[in-house]
Amino acid sequence: MAGMRGLRDKPVIVTGGGSGIGRAIAGRLAAEGAVVGILDINGQAAEAAASALRETGGRASGYEVDIVDYEAVARAVDSFETAAGPIGGLVNNAGWDKAVRFVDSDRDLWRKVIDINLWGPLNVTHVVLKKMVKHGKGHVVSIASDAGRVGSSGEAVYSACKGGIAAFGKTLAREVARQGIVFNTVCPGPTDTPLFATVSESAAGLAEALKKAIPLRRLGQPDDYPGIVCFLLSDDASFITGQTISVSGGLTMHG
């Protein structure tokens, strides 16, 4: 059975690929025949995810990387490219948050949220994009959040970062279009991941309330996202750029 065009043998980096949505994306990419580089601050999780993919016939390698550290990102990306060839795809997936009302938060929390959710993707994209420009092609998908489109109580700084990531992608889509590089953003709605569990731990009943608000009557699952991400990384989406797509079970609907 044919897969999505252009993914087979394409080297693709997935940040935060050791767990949750990132791991699901890495798994689908490997199934489509891509060569996957998993970057994660948890090196054991990155290697475990890569090892699991290799055991099922996939091609994957794991790298322990804090995406806030530009030089560490550059080393890992260089290592992956040396092993796998010119990087054809990037998934900016790594993220983190802690639910706190803005007036109750402090600058240390702001700094951590901005470092991981904004500076991190800037670092990774800067390193990878220079290589894509050199090779004259590439697909980038950033995982933002519907919090960045419609807001989310308790996630003011996170929402600011995610809205920024969508705007960042639109601008780069314009800047590098003539180099054959496309940028798109996927915005998950509330998703049943370890991060969601930590964000919502202080809000009893939040998950059930969200299920009632979502037209499809459930939280997202990690496996709900790899299809759209892999499509946007494939040659089937080569004429799609600068777009922001919500995957939220209908919780948000944008025309």
N, C-alpha and C positions, 0 to 999 in steps of 0.2 A: 504494500500500500504506500503510495507516494505521500511524503510529508510536505511541509511548507517549503516553497522554493528558496534555495540559497542558504539554508541552515546547515546542511550536511558539510562537515569539515570546516565550518566557520569558527574561528576562535572567538569566544565570548566571555567577558568578565562579568561576574555577578557579585556585587558587594552585599554583605550580610547574608551570604548564601548558606550559612551553617545551620539555620533553623527557619521555621515559619514560612512566610511567603517566598523568601529568597531561596530556601532549599527546594520548595516546590517548583520554582522557575528553573533552577539548575537541573532538576530531574527531568523536566520536560525538554529542555534544551538538549540534554544528553540523549534522550530518546529520539529526538529529531536528527541526531547525528552530529551535533555541534561539539566542539572541543571546549570544555568549560573550565574556567579559572575561578575558583571560589575564594573571595577575600572576606575574612571575618576577624573581628577582634578576638574571638574565641578560636584559637588555633586548633584545639582538639575537635571542636565542632566542625570546622572547615575541613579538616582531614577526614573525619568520620563521614561527612557527607560525600566527599570526593571518593573515598574508599567504597562506600555503598554503591555509587554509580559505576565504578570500575568493576565491581563484582557482578554487575548485571550487563556488562559489555560496553558501558559508556567510557568516554575519555574525559577524565576530570582530574584536577589537581587542586589542593588546598593551600592557602597562604594565610599565616597569622599577620594581620595588618590592622592597625588603628588608622582609619581613614582621615583622622584629624592631623596625622603626621605626614606631611607632603613627601618627605624624603623616603619614608617607609613605603608609601604608595608607589613612588617611582621605582624603587627597587623591585617590588613585587610584580609590577606591570612589565618591567624589563625582563624579569625572570620568566614570566608566563609567555611573553612574546618570543623569547629565545627558544622556548620549548615547543610552542604551538604554531608559530608563524604570525604574520601581520594580523592585528586585532581587528575583527570585523564588527563586533558588537559589544555594547556596554549596557549593563542594567544597574543603575544607581538605586539600590534597594535598601541599604542599611539605614536604620533610623532608631530613634529612642525618644521617649517622653515620660513625664510624670504628671499626673493630673493635679493641678493646684490652681485655685483662683488667682488671677494676676495680682490683685492687691495683697494677697497673702504670700506671694512668691518673692524670691530674692535674686540678686544679680548672679550668684553662683549657679543657680538653676538655669537662669537665662543663658549664661555662658555655655553650660554643658549642652543644652538643647540646641543652641545655635551652632556650636562646634560640630556636633554629630549630624544634624539635619541640613545645615547649609554649607558650612566650611568643608565638611567631608565630601559631599558631592562636587563642590567646586574643585577641590584638590584632585579627585579621581578623574573628573571630566577634563581638567586642564592637561593632565599627564596623557590620557588616552587620546584626546582630540588632536594633539600635536602629531601623534602617530597616524591617526586616520587621515588628517590633511595631507601628510606626506604620501600616503598610499592612494589618496583620491577616492576613498569610499568609506562608508561606515553607517551603522544604525545605533542610535542611543535612545534608550527608554529609561526615564526616571520615574520611580514610584513616589508619588507625592501623597496626597490624601484629600478626601472631600472636606476635611477640616480647613484646608487652604482655599476652598471655593466658597463654602457657606458658613465657616466658623464652627467651633466646638467648645462648649463651656468647659473651663478648666484647662484649655490647651491654647492659650492666646499666643505664646511665643512659638510653639510648635506650628500653629496655623500660619503664623507669619512666615516661618521658614518654608513651609510647604507651598504657600502661595508664591513665594519667591522662586522656588524651584520651577514651578510652571512658567513663570515669566522669564526666567533664565533660559528655559528650553525654547521658548518662542523666539527669543532674541538670537540664540545660537542657530536656530533653524534658518533664520535669515542670513546670518553671517557666513555660514559654511555651505549653503545650498549649492553654490557653484563648484564646490569640491566634492560633490556627490554624497554628502553626509546628511542624514535626516535625524531630526530630534522629535520625540513625542513624549507625552507624560500620561501616566495611568494613575488615577485617583481611586484607591480602594475606599469603600465605606467601612463601617465597623466590622472587624474581622476577628474570629476566634483564634488568636495567637497568644504566645507567652507574653508579648508586649501588652496586648489588650487586657490580659489578666492582671498585670501589675498596674496599668493605668486605672482600671475600674475597681480595684480591690477595696477602695474606700466608699464605693457607691453601690450599696446593696440593691439588687434588683435592676441594675442598669441594663444588663444583657436582656432580661425579659422585656423591659420597656422598649428597648431598641427593636426586638423581634416584632413587637406589636406595631411599631412605626414603619417598618420596612415592608413594602408591598408584597415581596416574596416570602415574608414571614420567617426569616431566619437570618442569623449573622453570616457574613461571608466566611468561607473556609480557604485556607491557603491554595487549594487546588482550583479555586475559582479564577485565578489570575494568570497562570502560565499561558493559557491559550491566547489571550489578547497580547501579552508581552511577546511571545514567540512570533505571532503574526507581524507585529510591528518591527521585529528584528529581521524579518524575512524579506526576500525580494518581492513577495506578493504585496508588500506595503511600501514599495520604493517611491510611490507618488503621494505618500501621506507624510506630511511634516508640519511641525508647529501646532499639533493638536493636543488637547487635554481631554481625556476620556474617563468618565466615572464608571466604576464597576461596583455598584452599591445595592443591588437588589431592588432598585427603583427608589431608594431613600432620597436621592437627589436626581433630578431630571433636568438636563440642560439642552436647550435647542441650539 
